[in-house]
Amino acid sequence: MLTLTGCRVVTPTAVLDPGWLTIADGLIRAVGRGSPPAAGRTVDLGGGWLLPGFVDLHMHGGGGAQITTDDPDEIRRAVAFHRRHGTTRTLASLVTDRLDRMVAAVGTIATLIEAGEPGIAGIHLEGPFLNPAKRGSHHREFLLAPDPDALRQLLDAGRGHIRVVTLAPELPGGMRLLDQVVDAGAIAAVGHTEATYVQARDAFAGGARLATHLFNAMRQFHHRDPGPAGAALANPAVTCEIINDGVHVHDEAVRIAVDAAGPGRIAFVTDATPAAGMTSGSYFLGPVPVVAQEGTVRLTDGTLAGSTLTMDAAVRHAIQAVGLPVTDVARAAATTPATLLGIADHTGSLAPGKAADVVVLDEALRVREVLAGGRPVPGVLPTTCQDAPRTAPPAGAGGP
């Protein structure tokens, strides 16, 4: 049994200061305020914060590696990079590519999940059923009109592991495709869309439960047509992704969205590309060349093309720049996405009986340690609460 003490423990309802958290057999056994229990081994963290392990609904790559590939080692490297930044569960998110290549990538990810690859909570298809007018960085040539047969190929390759499908419901056949996604047990998300408010409202009423990167790659909010963003914020059943890097969404817009939806419906996502954690330069996002410079990723025409964001950076920005309470931030980075995915009974918050998925942050809100199931994630330095042998990060694991 291991007890972490001398820190501020962020629970779903309060910050326990000073607080403590006890771990045994990979689970959180107890959480409390004040003096910790005497049993077992105690590690005094000397300040800092304990937050639940982050859950990212939208990650395309990192550390020089990407998800839209049939190379399992590259997928592992991307996931491992984000685990070192506190993301203990992530959806492996594909961008639009040629259909056969997407099918192959989905099949590879499904095999990794079935083999127990740590950290992958499922698959997110961001494409190919997107509106070309709002395609962002998605390859125009490989976008498809809503096609039940194409979706069936992807779902079959995913073998039940596709958890989210982003689509544009206003396209001909879009609502029928939405029904097919929901019938398959996946979450339909509205994104990369020119839908009007009414069309988006009808999509959410028809079963869509997620807005993909709110405000980005969708018809703009207008006072005579609030568009998809307005429809999502107004619907209490819809979760809204936000790329909280200070670039994709203005800080005041983040505050407005949190006020409108409530902290329980906002999910911070990275939308990270292979450039996350890397130096400035040229990379590929799926089949599309992108350029990373000054903390952004863009097409050659200047269009934003994903991000270099990690979830720990999104958390810091939310607290230090946006000014959100740390309990609301932990909710957006972990609890709300875990709830959407149906895994909140065993992760997403610091509560007894849940997996010991824990992020240790220092006073500056930078990662000191990440525990997944009570075991330290390789490659996070310095060691502060090691209770199991630490292995070196895999060869070629990429950036810092």
C-alpha angles and dihedrals in degrees: 000000000000126000121196112204143161094063144089111268114206110212126177091267109026149005110252105214112207093016141164138203128200123210129193131162091359094303136102104250101180142355125198152151128249123004115019125226115275098229123102128358121330126203117194107210093196094226134324132100140290115212131171116266109273122253115209118197094187124041125143099175149310144191090043093304130104140205102223095082140091090229106107093196092057091050090049091052092052092050093045091052092057093043087061087057094053103271102132094170127030141167110237099231124206126205123213115289136148106309096243091052091049090050090051092049092048091051091050093051091047089054091051091051092049090050090056099254104180121245103018110118095177144296131298119200108206094183168313091149097066134128109261090217089063099031095125105184095348115120108256094210093058099045112112133206110242102292121178092199093053091048090049090054090053094045091049091051089050093056093208096317098103102105103169134029119187114208143160105245095195093067116101105277092012096123092048089052089049089055090051091052092050092045088054090058095251129124115256113218127194112224147127084037144145091200117147120231090264094049092048091045089053091048091054091045087051094058110282108137106179137059110211112229096336115239093009122102093000138099107286123256109258129177090238094043115021089193126199093324092056092046092050096047092048096051114082091204095059127092116210122214116215127190096215101194099116090248108068094043128023113244091241090052088054090053091048091050093050091048092048099044101027122238091277093069101046119093119187112219133181102214079200123184130203086272092071108115093009136105124265113283146090124320140159126247101197104309094338124096113228135181124226116206134153093355097309134098118216144165116249089264091059098257113146110252109190121298150266089236127136122194094246089056090049089052093049092049092049092054102034102035108019092038099223120159112261091239090057090046093052088050093052093045098045122355101051096047090045089052092050090052093048094242099106091107089073107021143015101073140049102253135129114274096026126110113279093248100153137163117205112206127187125228090278090053093250121141116267098164141356123205122193113189087347094302123111115252110238119253100026111125141234105034109231107156107018112164098160135043112283120220127203118262113266119272112273092018091149136216132016 
